[in-house]
Amino acid sequence: MSVVARTKPERYVGLNHEINGGMTPIAKIIRDAKVFGLIDDTETCEGWNLQGLDALLDEVNRHWDQYGCLVSNLPNALRERHRAIHGKAFQQATQAGWSGELETDDEQ
C-alpha cells in the first residue's frame, strides 16, 4: 500500500481562487495590504511564493502597529478604505456561501 504525501503548494493560488469566499488569513492580509497601499488594488498575489507573502505580512503588521491594530484608530481615509475593501469582500464571500461558522466553531 503506497502513501501519498500531501504537500503545501509552492505558490499562492491568488485572491480570486481562495477557499471560503476569500475569508482566509492570507486573503485578509492581502486586503489589508491594499488598504495601506502596499500593493495595487488589482493585485491578487497569484503565483507569489511563501517568502513574498511573509514579507507582505511583515509590512502589513508594521502598518497596523502604528494604529494599535485597531480599525477605529485608523485615520478617516484609511478607515473608509478598510470598510470598503473588507465590506466588498465580506459581501462577495457571503454570496459565495461563506457564513463565518468555521471561524467560530471552536467558541461553542
Secondary structure, DSSP 8 states (H G I E B T S, - for coil): ---------SB---GGG-SGGG-SHHHHHHHHHHHTTSS-TT---TT-BHHHHHHHHHHHHHHHHTTTT-GGGS-HHHHHHHHHHHHHHHHHHHHTT--SHHHHGGG-
